[in-house]
């Protein structure tokens, strides 16, 4: 039987030609009632042979796969670190400004597309920052 998994440093053992890793399938491998057919129905891009090879890899490398799987589960349970949450909050504020500008564009800005629209938005943001600076 040909091997259908490869190990990539960043993602772990992948199904060849796919971005699906063995770690995606581990929760189903841990459930004794899940058949390869049921897993393949959840991941229709995989063949039964690929699911079987992933299960064989899982069983042959159980300790290493489970160690990494538990690390992934712990990281997911912890959520994003504070610096990522702060960055996301800043992006959200910028997004709210963009939505406000877009909803309140002047008539001459309504037809702008692409770079021209982005330039108009940046010009508006600068005017907003200048107004805020004058008020302080």
Buried (B, 14 or more C-beta within 10 A) or exposed (E): EEEBBEEEEEBBBBBEEBEBBBBBBBEBBEEEEBEBEEBBEEBEEBBEEBBBBBBBBBEEBEEEBBEBBEEBEEEEEEEEEEEEEEEEEEEEEEEEBBEEBEEEBEEEBEEBEEEEBEEBBEEBBEEEEEEEEEEE
